[in-house]
């Protein structure tokens, strides 16, 4: 998919349906690949950390998760960009996998959340092929443990590996396992807890006016307060600067074009 630059992050462009089809196409290639679901937090992390920026920009697909990113791409590049959020992407991939006889491995979150996900799928998607699921320890893993996890996942031969470790941990994990795990990896973050019903998602009207972050903030003020205060404010300031820079560059280009 074509990508467009937003600050230091290259985001893929397309309709929501395009993204689903491209992700399915990736899985059917039977090659190691990964998809980053990019929100404001991730874009700011990539702006502040060049190594993390390389990880996100090396993704096969980087979806614009969050209305601020989708709207920013529309304003800067004049395209209508759909939002492709992890909380929408996960159920869509589950539905597509069931209908196309593709399998999914669930990696991350907690054992309790994973069990709730599996139970929900058994009722709502009884024909989905579940390759396996695993909640890794909340600590640094030894190389032997890492190798064992890769072998376990590969032995189940999944078409997709849905990863929920949180940003930036899940993106680093996917990048580390590119060309090791023979599957399409998708970092969906908080989508596991929402799908499991542990957390509620913001009402649709809040999603549409870029206030889903505020709903999440009220759910977890201690964990998300500082992040949203810093990242959202910094993103707004940087986007003003980025937009002015884009306008100046386009103006200079048009003047040179007219002068021949």
Order of alpha helices (4+ residues) and beta strands (2+ residues): beta-beta-alpha-beta-alpha-alpha-beta-alpha-alpha-beta-alpha-beta-alpha-beta-alpha-beta-alpha-alpha-alpha-alpha
